[in-house]
C-alpha cells in the first residue's frame, strides 16, 4: 500500500508543482520498472493525471520511455497514453 501511495504522490506533486516535474517523472520512471503490477498500475494512473494537467510536457517525457530496455517501463507509458487517448 505504501509504495502505491508514494507513486500517486509523485504524480500529484508533478501536477501541483510544475517546477518539480522532472524529478517526479524520474521517480515515476523508476517505479514503472517495479515488479509489482499494482505499483505499475498506479504509475500509469499518475501519468494519466499528469497528461490531463500538461499533455505536451508529459507526452514528451513518455516518448523516451518507449525505448527503455525494461519492457515494463514501455508498457506503463503505453498504458498511460491509452487511458487518456
MARGUVO-206155 format. One record per residue: residue in three letters; z, y, x of N, C-alpha, C in turn. Coordinates in steps of 0.05 Angstrom, whole numbers, padded with zeros to 5 digits, always signed. Layout:
// residues N
alaZYXZYXZYX...
//
This chain:
// residues 85
unk+00000-00024+00016+00000+00000+00000+00000+00025+00017unk+00017+00026+00038+00019+00049+00055-00008+00056+00069unk-00022+00037+00080-00048+00044+00093-00068+00056+00072unk-00067+00046+00048-00085+00057+00028-00078+00086+00021unk-00052+00091+00019-00043+00118+00013-00050+00137+00035unk-00048+00128+00060-00055+00145+00083-00085+00151+00082unk-00102+00131+00077-00131+00135+00076-00138+00154+00053unk-00126+00152+00030-00131+00171+00008-00123+00199+00017unk-00101+00201+00031-00092+00228+00040-00111+00240+00060unk-00124+00223+00077-00144+00234+00096-00167+00247+00081unk-00176+00234+00060-00198+00245+00044-00190+00271+00030unk-00166+00271+00019-00157+00296+00005-00153+00319+00025unk-00143+00312+00049-00139+00333+00069-00166+00345+00077unk-00187+00329+00079-00213+00339+00086-00224+00358+00064unk-00216+00353+00039-00226+00369+00017-00211+00396+00016unk-00185+00395+00018-00169+00419+00015-00166+00435+00041unk-00172+00423+00063-00171+00437+00089-00197+00432+00104unk-00218+00446+00097-00244+00442+00109-00244+00444+00140unk-00225+00460+00150-00223+00462+00179-00213+00436+00192unk-00202+00418+00177-00193+00391+00187-00214+00370+00183unk-00237+00377+00171-00257+00358+00163-00264+00338+00184unk-00271+00347+00208-00280+00328+00229-00258+00308+00237unk-00233+00318+00239-00211+00300+00245-00207+00279+00223unk-00209+00287+00199-00204+00268+00177-00227+00248+00175unk-00252+00257+00180-00274+00239+00180-00271+00218+00202unk-00261+00226+00225-00257+00207+00247-00236+00186+00239unk-00215+00195+00225-00194+00176+00216-00206+00157+00195unk-00222+00167+00177-00234+00150+00157-00254+00130+00169unk-00268+00139+00190-00286+00120+00203-00271+00097+00216unk-00249+00103+00228-00232+00081+00240-00223+00062+00217unk-00214+00074+00195-00204+00058+00173-00227+00042+00160unk-00251+00051+00161-00274+00037+00149-00279+00010+00162unk-00269+00006+00186-00272-00020+00200-00248-00038+00197unk-00229-00029+00180-00205-00045+00175-00212-00072+00162unk-00199-00093+00171-00206-00120+00159-00198-00123+00130unk-00180-00105+00120-00171-00108+00092-00191-00094+00073unk-00201-00109+00054-00221-00099+00036-00210-00075+00020unk-00185-00076+00011-00174-00055-00005-00174-00028+00010unk-00168-00029+00036-00168-00005+00053-00196+00006+00054unk-00216-00011+00058-00243-00002+00059-00252+00010+00032unk-00243-00001+00010-00250+00010-00017-00238+00038-00020unk-00214+00042-00010-00202+00069-00012-00217+00088+00006unk-00227+00079+00029-00243+00096+00046-00268+00105+00030unk-00281+00087+00017-00305+00094+00002-00299+00114-00020unk-00276+00110-00034-00268+00128-00055-00262+00156-00043unk-00249+00156-00020-00242+00182-00007-00268+00196+00000unk-00287+00182+00011-00312+00194+00018-00327+00204-00007unk-00325+00189-00028-00338+00198-00053-00326+00225-00062unk-00300+00227-00060-00286+00252-00067-00296+00275-00049unk-00299+00268-00023-00309+00288-00004-00338+00296-00011unk-00354+00277-00020-00382+00283-00028-00382+00302-00051unk-00363+00299-00070-00361+00318-00092-00355+00346-00083unk-00338+00348-00063-00329+00374-00053-00349+00387-00035unk-00362+00372-00017-00381+00383+00002-00401+00362+00009unk-00421+00359-00009-00441+00338-00006-00456+00340+00020unk-00465+00364+00028-00481+00367+00052-00466+00358+00077unk-00442+00368+00081-00427+00361+00105-00419+00332+00106unk-00411+00321+00083-00403+00293+00082-00426+00274+00087unk-00449+00281+00074-00473+00264+00078-00481+00264+00108unk-00480+00288+00120-00487+00290+00149-00468+00272+00166unk-00443+00272+00159-00424+00255+00174-00430+00226+00169unk-00437+00218+00145-00442+00190+00139-00468+00179+00151unk-00487+00196+00157-00512+00187+00169-00507+00171+00195unk-00488+00180+00211-00481+00166+00236-00468+00140+00231unk-00455+00137+00208-00441+00111+00202-00461+00089+00198unk-00485+00095+00188-00504+00074+00182-00513+00058+00206unk-00511+00070+00230-00519+00056+00254-00496+00045+00270unk-00472+00045+00258-00449+00035+00271-00452+00005+00278unk-00441-00003+00300-00442-00031+00308-00426-00049+00289unk-00406-00038+00276-00390-00053+00257-00403-00052+00230unk-00412-00074+00219-00425-00074+00193-00407-00065+00170unk-00381-00068+00174-00362-00058+00153-00363-00028+00150unk-00367-00014+00172-00369+00015+00172-00394+00024+00157unk-00416+00011+00163-00441+00017+00149-00439+00011+00119unk-00426-00010+00113-00423-00018+00084-00406+00003+00069unk-00385+00013+00082-00368+00033+00068-00384+00058+00063unk-00400+00066+00083-00417+00090+00079-00436+00086+00056unk-00449+00063+00055-00468+00058+00033-00453+00057+00006unk-00429+00046+00005-00413+00045-00019-00406+00073-00029unk-00398+00090-00010-00390+00117-00017-00414+00132-00029unk-00437+00129-00017-00461+00142-00027-00470+00131-00054unk-00467+00105-00057-00474+00092-00082-00457+00101-00105unk-00432+00106-00100-00413+00115-00121-00422+00142-00131unk-00433+00159-00114-00440+00186-00122-00469+00191-00126unk-00486+00171-00126-00514+00176-00130-00522+00177-00159
//
